[in-house]
Amino acid sequence: MNVTKEEWFATFCEKLSIDPPSEQETEQLLLLAGSAAHASERTAAPIACWLVGRDGIDLQRALEISLDIEESQQRSV
């Protein structure tokens, strides 16, 4: 059975009694995860997203920080 990420989010969030992420939030989280994975080990991606959610960090700000880290690492190579 294949379900979309939106369907999975809806079911997961319903069971958690929370609202699912908006399209914009989903896109920002995916960009953050991608940036973290490219700048480090792939396992950094889910943990970076968890850290943002745990402490309620603004997604746009977290993405900017992650992209800055990724860019500075690319320059030092």
C-alpha positions as a printed Julia matrix, in Angstrom:
77×3 Matrix{Float64}:
  0.0    0.0    0.0
  1.48   3.34  -1.08
  0.31   6.46   0.67
  1.39  10.02   0.05
  3.4   11.93   2.61
  0.34  14.12   3.19
 -1.81  11.07   3.93
  0.83   9.67   6.26
  1.21  13.04   8.03
 -2.56  13.29   8.46
 -2.8    9.86  10.07
  0.3   10.36  12.23
 -0.76  13.81  13.38
 -4.3   12.64  14.1
 -2.89   9.98  16.42
 -0.67  12.61  18.08
 -3.64  15.03  18.34
 -1.74  17.76  16.5
 -2.15  19.6   13.21
 -0.16  18.34  10.24
  2.52  20.63   8.78
  1.52  23.13   6.12
  2.88  22.79   2.59
  5.35  25.59   3.36
  6.49  23.91   6.59
  6.9   20.6    4.79
  9.0   22.23   2.07
 11.19  24.03   4.61
 11.71  20.84   6.62
 12.68  18.94   3.48
 15.15  21.66   2.53
 16.58  21.66   6.06
 16.91  17.87   6.0
 18.59  17.98   2.6
 21.03  20.65   3.69
 21.93  18.78   6.89
 22.39  15.53   4.97
 24.64  17.14   2.35
 26.79  18.94   4.92
 27.24  15.92   7.19
 26.23  12.32   7.56
 22.73  11.54   6.3
 21.59  10.82   9.84
 22.0   14.52  10.64
 18.82  15.25   8.65
 16.16  13.8   10.96
 17.98  14.96  14.08
 18.25  18.54  12.75
 14.5   18.55  12.1
 13.82  17.12  15.55
 15.99  19.78  17.21
 14.08  22.53  15.42
 10.74  21.05  16.47
 11.81  20.29  20.02
 12.77  23.86  20.75
 10.27  25.62  18.47
 12.94  27.23  16.32
 11.65  29.23  13.34
 12.0   26.96  10.29
 13.22  29.71   7.98
 15.92  30.74  10.46
 17.0   27.12  10.96
 17.2   26.62   7.19
 19.34  29.77   6.81
 21.72  28.53   9.5
 21.94  25.08   7.93
 22.62  26.53   4.47
 25.32  28.81   5.95
 27.0   25.77   7.52
 26.78  23.83   4.26
 28.18  26.76   2.27
 31.08  27.37   4.66
 32.0   23.69   4.53
 32.01  23.74   0.75
 34.29  26.78   0.72
 36.78  25.08   3.05
 37.14  22.03   0.79
